[in-house]
Amino acid sequence: MWFVYALSAAVIWGVSYAASGRAIERGIPPVLFFTLYAAVATVMGLAALLATGRLGMLFRIRGVIGDDWVWLVVAVVTSGVGALLIYLAIGEKNATLASLIEISYPLFVAFFAWAFFREVQFNAMTVLGAALILSGVAVVYLANRA
């Protein structure tokens, strides 16, 4: 199922970026868009926790995650900053180009998984895929430097 979830997320992000690009280019400031996104995500998250019977976990996070609570804070804060930055990038250029550069993030996932946790998540084929992604990012950047 992981592949279905990941591919579905890619489709949904495609819709989201195209629509957010339209809203931002029509005058909605990226920071306002991000604020609306965060508000909707909060409501959806609380509804999902309630529907799954996990709302109580909000009050037991430290007990559930133990000493790794710092990583939860890092994950949540960086997710928010990343979302804000992509909307700012969309506002500065456009959704397609911003997302084509952002697509390099799996390389950083692998690097930080190794740097923080000493997990090696690459094999020969993922290294090849990473090289293709990096070369694609370089082509997009060089073709759109203005």
VODREN-666248 format. One record per residue (C-alpha): residue number from 1; residue in three letters; x, y, z. Coordinates in steps of 0.5 Angstrom, whole numbers, plus 500, padded with zeros to 3 digits. Layout:
! residues N
NODE     n   res     X     Y     Z
NODE   NUM   Ala     X     Y     Z
...
//
This chain:
! residues 146
NODE     n   res     X     Y     Z
NODE     1   Met   500   500   500
NODE     2   Trp   506   505   501
NODE     3   Phe   507   506   494
NODE     4   Val   499   507   493
NODE     5   Tyr   499   512   498
NODE     6   Ala   506   516   496
NODE     7   Leu   503   516   489
NODE     8   Ser   496   519   491
NODE     9   Ala   500   524   495
NODE    10   Ala   504   526   489
NODE    11   Val   497   527   485
NODE    12   Ile   494   531   491
NODE    13   Trp   500   535   491
NODE    14   Gly   500   536   484
NODE    15   Val   493   539   484
NODE    16   Ser   495   543   490
NODE    17   Tyr   501   546   487
NODE    18   Ala   497   548   481
NODE    19   Ala   491   551   485
NODE    20   Ser   496   554   490
NODE    21   Gly   500   557   484
NODE    22   Arg   493   560   481
NODE    23   Ala   491   563   488
NODE    24   Ile   498   566   489
NODE    25   Glu   499   569   482
NODE    26   Arg   492   572   483
NODE    27   Gly   494   576   489
NODE    28   Ile   493   571   495
NODE    29   Pro   500   573   499
NODE    30   Pro   504   566   500
NODE    31   Val   504   567   507
NODE    32   Leu   496   568   507
NODE    33   Phe   495   562   503
NODE    34   Phe   500   558   508
NODE    35   Thr   496   560   514
NODE    36   Leu   489   558   511
NODE    37   Tyr   493   551   509
NODE    38   Ala   495   551   516
NODE    39   Ala   488   552   519
NODE    40   Val   485   547   514
NODE    41   Ala   490   542   516
NODE    42   Thr   489   543   524
NODE    43   Val   482   542   523
NODE    44   Met   483   536   519
NODE    45   Gly   488   533   523
NODE    46   Leu   483   534   529
NODE    47   Ala   478   531   526
NODE    48   Ala   482   525   524
NODE    49   Leu   484   524   531
NODE    50   Leu   477   524   533
NODE    51   Ala   475   519   528
NODE    52   Thr   480   514   529
NODE    53   Gly   480   515   537
NODE    54   Arg   487   518   538
NODE    55   Leu   485   525   540
NODE    56   Gly   487   523   547
NODE    57   Met   494   522   544
NODE    58   Leu   495   529   544
NODE    59   Phe   496   529   551
NODE    60   Arg   500   523   552
NODE    61   Ile   505   525   546
NODE    62   Arg   511   525   551
NODE    63   Gly   509   518   554
NODE    64   Val   509   515   547
NODE    65   Ile   515   518   544
NODE    66   Gly   519   518   550
NODE    67   Asp   526   522   549
NODE    68   Asp   525   522   541
NODE    69   Trp   520   528   543
NODE    70   Val   525   533   540
NODE    71   Trp   525   529   533
NODE    72   Leu   518   530   533
NODE    73   Val   519   538   534
NODE    74   Val   524   538   529
NODE    75   Ala   519   534   524
NODE    76   Val   513   539   525
NODE    77   Val   517   545   525
NODE    78   Thr   521   544   519
NODE    79   Ser   515   541   515
NODE    80   Gly   511   548   517
NODE    81   Val   517   552   514
NODE    82   Gly   518   547   508
NODE    83   Ala   511   548   506
NODE    84   Leu   511   556   507
NODE    85   Leu   518   556   503
NODE    86   Ile   515   552   497
NODE    87   Tyr   509   557   497
NODE    88   Leu   514   563   497
NODE    89   Ala   518   560   491
NODE    90   Ile   511   559   488
NODE    91   Gly   510   566   489
NODE    92   Glu   517   568   486
NODE    93   Lys   516   564   480
NODE    94   Asn   511   559   479
NODE    95   Ala   508   552   481
NODE    96   Thr   511   548   476
NODE    97   Leu   518   550   477
NODE    98   Ala   518   551   484
NODE    99   Ser   516   544   485
NODE   100   Leu   521   541   480
NODE   101   Ile   527   544   484
NODE   102   Glu   523   542   491
NODE   103   Ile   523   534   488
NODE   104   Ser   530   534   490
NODE   105   Tyr   528   533   497
NODE   106   Pro   529   526   497
NODE   107   Leu   536   527   497
NODE   108   Phe   536   531   503
NODE   109   Val   532   526   506
NODE   110   Ala   537   520   505
NODE   111   Phe   543   525   507
NODE   112   Phe   539   527   514
NODE   113   Ala   537   520   515
NODE   114   Trp   545   518   515
NODE   115   Ala   547   524   519
NODE   116   Phe   542   524   524
NODE   117   Phe   541   516   525
NODE   118   Arg   546   513   521
NODE   119   Glu   541   510   517
NODE   120   Val   543   508   510
NODE   121   Gln   537   508   505
NODE   122   Phe   541   508   499
NODE   123   Asn   542   502   494
NODE   124   Ala   545   502   487
NODE   125   Met   539   504   484
NODE   126   Thr   537   509   488
NODE   127   Val   543   513   487
NODE   128   Leu   542   512   480
NODE   129   Gly   535   515   481
NODE   130   Ala   538   521   485
NODE   131   Ala   543   522   480
NODE   132   Leu   538   523   475
NODE   133   Ile   534   528   480
NODE   134   Leu   540   532   481
NODE   135   Ser   541   533   473
NODE   136   Gly   534   534   472
NODE   137   Val   534   540   478
NODE   138   Ala   540   543   474
NODE   139   Val   537   543   467
NODE   140   Val   531   546   470
NODE   141   Tyr   535   551   474
NODE   142   Leu   540   553   468
NODE   143   Ala   534   554   463
NODE   144   Asn   530   558   468
NODE   145   Arg   535   563   472
NODE   146   Ala   532   569   470
//
